[in-house]
């Protein structure tokens, strides 16, 4: 689990904003959306916060794509891999989804 104690108050607010957008709509906010949400007029100001969150291991940014922010403390759901189960009346069988 990441250490949130090293975050500034603003970094924590921005992290929570990003998390909320990802959880509510399935993808992250743009730099512009973050700027509008916090009254940061310069995209560079937003980038400084994102770089700090990335350096502290809370997010990962994929290149220069607008919505390419991933939370690193979130584990993706199972990719649907089959698993074996033991049934009392027989041998292990493959589960069917």
Buried (B, 14 or more C-beta within 10 A) or exposed (E): EBEEEEBEEEBBBBBEBBBEBBEEEEEBBBBEBBBEBBEBEEEEBBBEBBEBBBEBEBBEBEEEEEEEBBBEEEEEEEEEEEEEEEEEEEEEEEEEE
